């Protein structure tokens, strides 16, 4: 079912959006909005280059459910290039999955075997995204 929201908006009086209170003001060279995987990695790389970077996130912490609790081999390779892969594996609880067989009917269900990919990380890593992001944030802080 599709709803045309314009029909509902027509005839409604226009009201201005409520003003948000300004809580703090910072001077920065770069502002990254969103501490998802891409924003977090970008913020880390910029900070490593000495670029004054502010990472904005709407949540106060990472203690919530994320969709990104799996890290695939290609992403582990990227994390390895920036010096994070082994540190994450050494410090964050995780599970390495080398082979997946989905529960489908039939005598020969298809299988995904990450070992056939080769490379340094022939597995999918199951790792709580919140812990991963906290670790990346600490790596970007001065003095770490």
N, C-alpha and C positions, 0 to 999 in steps of 0.2 A: 504494500500500500504506500502511495506517495502522497504527501501533503504539501500543497503550495503555501509556504509561509507568508507570501505576499498578500494572499487573500485575508489572512488573519491580521496582518499589520495595517491594511488599509482601514481608514476610519478610526484608528486608534490615535489618541493624542500623543504628540511627540514629547517625551520627557528627557531632559538632559541626564546624562550618566552621573552618578554620584561621584563626587571628588574623593580621591584617595589621599589619605594623610601621607605626607612625605616623612619617612622615618629617619632617613640618613642620606647623606650626600657624599659621594666618593669621586675622586679624580682618577681616571684610568686611561690607558692608551687603547685598550681593547675590551669589549664587553661581549661575553659569550652567554647566550640565553638558553638555559636548559642544561641540566646536569645528567642527561642521558648518556649513552655510550659515546656518541660522536662529540657532544659538547664537552664531556669530561676529558676525552683524549685531546681535543683541540686545546682546551684550557691548559692541560699539562704540557703539551708541546710548546705553546706560546710562553708559558712561565719558564720553561727550561731555557728558552732563548733570551731570557731577561726582559721580556715584554710585559709591562704592567698590565695584568689581566684580571678582570672581575668576572667571576662565574655566577650567574644568577640562577636560582632554583626556587620554584614556588613553594616547595616543601622544606620544612626546617631540618629534616634529617632523612636518612635513607632506610629507616625502619618501616618498610611497607612492602607489599607484593609488587614485583616487577614481572614483565613478560620475558625479560632477557636473562634468565637463569642458565642458559646454555651458551657456551662459547665454542664455536666451530673451529676446525683446524686452521683455516685461512686467517681467522681473526687472531688465533694464538700466534701465528707467524708475524702478524703486524705488531702485536703486543711484545713479541720477542725483539723485533727491530727497535723498539723504543725502550727496551730494558725492563719490561714489566712481567712478561710471561713467567719466568722462573720465580721471580719474587712472589707473584700471586700463588703459584703452585706450592711454594715453600711456606707461605704464611696464612692462606685462606683454605679452610676445609673444602674439599671438593671430591667429586667422583669422576673417574675417567671411563668413558664408554667407548669401547672399540668396535662394537657390532650391535646393530639394532635389527630385530626381526619383528615387524608389525604383526599383530594378531588378526590375520586375515584367513578366511577359510581356504582350504585346498592343501594338497600334499606338499607343495614346494612354495612356501610364502617367500616373497622377495626379501632380501636382506641388504642392509647398508653396512658395509664393512670399511671403516675408516682406515684400517691398517693398509688397505690397498692404495691409499693415497700417497703413502711414503711420507717423507719429510720428517721434521723434528717432532711434530705433534700428531701422530696417527690415531687421534682419538677426539671425541667431543667431550668437553669439560662441563660438568654440572657444578655450578658454583653460585651461591646466593649473590644476586646482583647488588644488593645493598652493601654487603661486605666488600665486594670488588670495587664499588665506587668510593667507599670510605678509604680504602687502601690507595686508590689513585689520587684522591684528594690530598692525603697525607704526603704522597710523593711530590706533589706540586708545591707544597709549602716551603718557604725559604728555610735553608738549613738542613733539608732532608736529602 
